[in-house]
Amino acid sequence: MLLIALTLLIGIVVITLYLRKRYNIHQVSSTAPTVTLFSQCNYIGTRVPVALGFHKIAEFGSLDPIMSIQVPSGLSVTLMKNGGGVLIFTTSVPCVYYTRFMITSINVSTLQN
């Protein structure tokens, strides 16, 4: 019985690691600085934390549209637009309208002094 339980546990761990790698699932530490995208204006609705670094819009699942962006002090978010161009925010934006067809990728970085 113990051998069966141990085999099942190992199987669950292996499957979890495979799925995390296969579907590019990221866990964001609660202490890591993040920008948060929201599906509605005024920072409500579905929320998606975006960690430091470069991300393709497809990583964020079905969040469409992006209606508000919360940018903590010290961070900058750059939205790369479809067809070229960028939008850079260093403060929170309570109401915007961007669809996943308008934005191709997102880069979150720390502000340079």
Residue pairs with C-beta under 8 A, 6 or more apart in sequence:
19 25
24 59
26 51
26 59
28 34
28 49
28 51
32 51
32 52
33 51
33 52
33 72
33 74
33 75
33 110
34 49
34 50
34 51
34 52
34 72
34 108
35 49
35 50
35 69
35 70
35 71
35 72
35 75
35 77
35 106
35 108
36 43
36 47
36 48
36 49
36 50
36 69
36 70
37 47
37 48
37 50
37 60
37 63
37 66
37 68
37 69
38 44
38 45
38 46
38 47
38 48
38 66
38 67
38 68
38 69
38 70
39 45
39 46
39 47
39 63
39 64
39 65
39 66
39 67
40 46
40 67
40 68
41 67
41 68
41 94
41 95
42 68
42 94
42 95
43 68
43 70
43 92
43 94
44 68
45 67
46 63
48 60
48 61
48 63
50 60
50 77
50 106
50 108
51 108
52 75
52 108
52 109
52 110
53 107
53 108
54 105
54 106
54 107
55 105
55 106
55 107
55 108
56 104
56 105
57 100
57 103
57 104
57 105
57 106
58 100
63 100
64 99
64 100
65 97
65 98
65 99
65 100
66 96
66 97
66 98
66 99
66 103
67 95
67 96
67 97
68 92
68 93
68 94
68 95
68 96
69 77
69 89
69 92
69 93
69 96
70 92
71 77
71 89
71 90
71 91
71 92
71 93
74 110
74 111
75 90
75 108
75 109
75 110
75 111
76 88
76 89
76 90
76 108
76 109
76 110
76 111
77 88
77 89
77 106
77 107
77 108
78 86
78 87
78 88
78 89
78 106
78 107
78 108
78 109
79 86
79 87
79 88
79 89
79 98
79 103
79 105
79 106
80 86
80 103
80 104
80 105
80 106
80 107
81 87
81 102
81 103
81 104
82 101
82 102
82 103
82 104
90 111
